[in-house]
Amino acid sequence: MLNANEICVITPTKGRHHLLEKMLQSLSDQTAKVGQVIIADGGRDAEHIVMGFQDQLPVEWLDCPVAGQIPQRKLALKQLKDQIKVIIYFDDDIFQEPDSMHNLIEFWNSQLNEPAGVSFNLHGVNKQKDSFYRRIFNMQLTPPGKVLKSGYNTPITSQQSDLKSEWLLGGATAWRRDILTSNDHQGIATSWAICEDLIFSYPVGKQEGLYICANANVHDIDTPPPPTYAQMKFRGRNAVLWRYYFVSCHKELSKLTFFWMISGQILARLLQGLRGNKAILGQVIGQSQALLICARCYIQRGDARDILE
């Protein structure tokens, strides 16, 4: 049976002090108190925020000389106390409802076989609408928690009931300690770790149970400004390259279906962009560039890892 004292929360952060403070406050307000909290600070300037919660939480500030979610998390894993059995990865923009930790522990202990991982029920993410068009291009939204042949992962946020899933969230999930220590996540240097959660969790889900606990409610409280043309161009390009890499790692997925899906996304977004949305046009340009790179890699039978940015 899992106890709260056997849980460690690890949060990588960099330069988002106002969000980090709210995350720590929601953690201190939990009805179930965890045994360890590690704030892995890639910005190296949040010690005063973290130490302000020492009287409320068993919190530690970790100075990280290398920024990036993956290296920050890996450094924090070296600081775990002996009694820790479960590690929760929280992004610094996650706000917990007061009983979310208690409810996750109850769910964890209710399973016949101990889960490999359980995601909190994340709210605040923009909802999309399913459509016939999405189904044609193999990017439908249902059933939740599936990885489609195209490599598209159907959403798992804002669930009404508990769910067994084929993948889990990167920034609001509890993992069994041995899963993280025996499945070394070899991160590739990138300024935006898109698909990182999918790349790590999907292979685990082939072997062991992954779940979403509907009563463990958390909220994404970040409200970033609207992205620029350049930002959307970068995101569009990077997302396509990384998803192609993900598809290339699993024989049951289809690169040709992936190409079909991305073509459908480009067409739909082009129509949006031509109505005056300049940022969406940037995404179209980025996706189109990446699609050509992926196609060349496919034709030449190259290593998808070599095209990542």
N, C-alpha and C positions, 0 to 999 in steps of 0.2 A: 504493500500500500504506500502510495506517495504522500508525503507530508510537505507542507509549505516550506519548512526549514530545509528541505532537500532540493529546493529550486534556486537557481541563480539566474538573474536577469542580466543580459549583456546588451548594451546599447552603444553602437558606434555613432559618433557625432562629430560635427565640424562647423563651428561658427554660427550655430543656431541656438543661442542661449535662451531666447524667450520660449521656444518650443521645448527645449530640454527641461527647463524649469517646470513647465506644465506637466510634462511626462512624469517627472519625479514626484510632483505633488499628487498626481493621480495614483501613483504606485504606493506612496505613503498612506493614502486614504483607503487602501484595500482592507477588507475584512479578514483576509488571509495574508499573513506577513511572510515574505520569502526570506531565505537564509543568507542570500548574498546578492549584491547589485554591483556590477562593474560598468563604469562609463568609460569607454575607450575613445579618447579625445584626439582626433586627428588634427584639430586646430590648435591644440596645446595651450588653450587659454580659458578653459571652462572649470578650472579647479575651484574657484570661489563659488560657482553655482553648485557644484557637487557637494562640497564640504558644508554648504548651508543646510544640507539634509542629513548630516551625520547623526543628529539626535533622533531622527525619525526612521532612518533606514540603515541597514548594514551595508553602506555604500562605499565604494572605492573609486578614486579617480586614477585613470591609467593614461599616462603620457605616451602617445603613439607617434614616433618619429616618421612613420610612413602612413599617409592618409589613404583612405579607400576602405569600403565596408569589409571586404574579405580579409585584408591584412590586419585591420583593427580587431575584427572578431577572433581571428586566429591567435593574436597576441593575448587577448583577454582569456581565451581558453586555457592558457598556461597558468592563470592565476586562480583556478577553481579550488575551492575548499574540498577536503576529502569526502564530506558527507553529501556533496551535490550529486543527485541522480538525474536531474532534468535541467536543461538549459533553455531559457526563453530568449529569443532574439526579438527585441523591440526596436523599431526605428525611433528617432527622437521626436517624431511628430505624432506618436500614438498616445491617446488619452483613454484610460481605462474607466469603465463604470465600476463602482465600489465593490461589487461582488463578482467581478469577472474572473479574478484569480481563484476564488473559492469554487466557482462553477466549473472552471476548467479542471481543477483537481478532482472534483466529484466525478466529472465525465471520465477522466483518465482512469480513476480507480474502478469505474463501473464496467470497463472493458474486460472481456474474458481473457484475451491475450493483450499484454501490455503494448500500447501503441508505439510506433517508431516516432511519430510526431503528431501534434494536434495544433491546428491554427485557431486563433481567436476569431470571433465573428466580426469582421471589419466593416464599419459603416463610414459613410462620407465620401465614397468613391463614386464618380459619375456613372450613373446607370445608362446602359445602351439598350436599344430596342432590337429584338430579334426580327428577322424578316426572311422572305423567300430569297431575296438577293444574297443574304449571308449564307443561306444553305447551299445555293448554287455554287458559291465560291469556297465552300468547306470552312466556314468560320462562324457557324451558328453558336448561339449562346447557351443552348441546353442540349443534353442534361448537364447540370453544373458539375465541376470537378473532373472533367474528362480532357484527355489530350487527343485531339483529332488527328487523322492521317496526315493532314497538312502541317502539323506541328502547332496548331492553334490550341491554346488551353482555355477551356470555357470557364467563366467567372465562378468564384467561390465566396464572394462577399455578400453581406446582407442576407444571410440564409435564415429561413423560417424554421428549419428543423436541422438536427444533427445530420452530418453527411460524411460518407466515406469517399475519399477523393484520390485521384491519381497524381496530384501535385499539391504543394502547399505554399503559402505566402512566405516571402523572405523576411519581412519586418514585423510580423506579429504571430510567431509560432513557437511552440514548446517542442523541444527535441529530446529524446532519450540520450543520455550522455555518450553511451557507446556508439550511437549512430554518428555523432560528430567526430569522435576520436578514431573511428575505424573507417570512415569515408572521408579521407582528406580532400578538401575542396581546393583543387589547384587553380587558383584565380589567374586570369590573364589580365595584364595591365590595361585598364580602360577608365575613362573619366565618367562613364555612365554604365553601371552594371545591370543593363537590361537583360532579362531572361535568366539572371543568376539563380533566382529561386526555382525556376522550372528546371534548369540544368542540373541542380543539385537534388531536388526532391523527387523528380520523376523516376530515376533509377531505383531510389529507395522504395518507392511505392510499388514497384514490381515485385519486391520481396516481402515487405511488411506493411502493416496497416497505417494509413494516413487518414486523418479525420479533421472535420471542422466542427467545433462545439458551438451550437447556436446560442446558448445562454452566456457564453463568455464574450460579452459585447465590448468592443473597443471602437474608437473613432479616430479617423485621420483628420487632424485639426490644422494642417498646413493649408494656407491660402496663397499660393504663389501668384505673381503677376502674370498676365497673359504672355505666352511665349512669343518671341520674335521670329521673323523669317529665318534667320541664321540658326536659331536654336531648333526650330522644327525641321530644318534641313538636316542638321546633325542627328537629331533623334530618329528621323525617318530612315536615314542611311544606316545608322548603328543598329536599330531594331531589326532590320531585314538581315543584315550580316550575321547577327548573333542568333536569330531564329534559324537561319540556314545551317549554321554550325550545330545547333541543337538537333535539327532533323537529321543531319548527316551522322550523328552519333547513335541513331537507333534504326535498325533495319526494318522494323515494323512501320515506320513512318515513310512518307513518300516525298522525294524531292520534286517530282513533277507536279504533285498536288500542291506542294508549297509554292511553286512558281505560279500556278493557277490562282491560288489564294491572293498572293501579293499583287498579281495583275488586277484582280477584282478590287483590292483596296486602292490601288493607284487610280483606277477608273472612277470610283466613287468619290475620291478626294479631289480629283481633277475637276469634277463637276461642281463640287463645293467651292474650290478655289477660284474658278472662273466667275463665280457670283460675287467676288470681291474680297475673299478671305486670303490675304497675302501670306499669312503664316501657314495656312494649309497648302498653298502652292509650294512653299519651301519644303514641306513634308513630302509632297509629290516628287519634287526634284531629287531629294535625298533618297527616297525609296527607289526611284527609277535608276539612279546611279548604282545603288547597291544591287538591284536586280540584275543589271548587266554584269557586275563583278561576279555574282553568284553563278550566273549562266556560263560565264567563261570558265569558272572553277569547275563546274559540272562537266562541261564539254571536254576540258583538258584532264579531267579526273584528278584534280588537285586536292590538297588537304585543306578543308574548310577552316582549320585553325589559322592558316597562313593569311587569310583575308580579313581577320578580325581587327577592329580598331578600338 
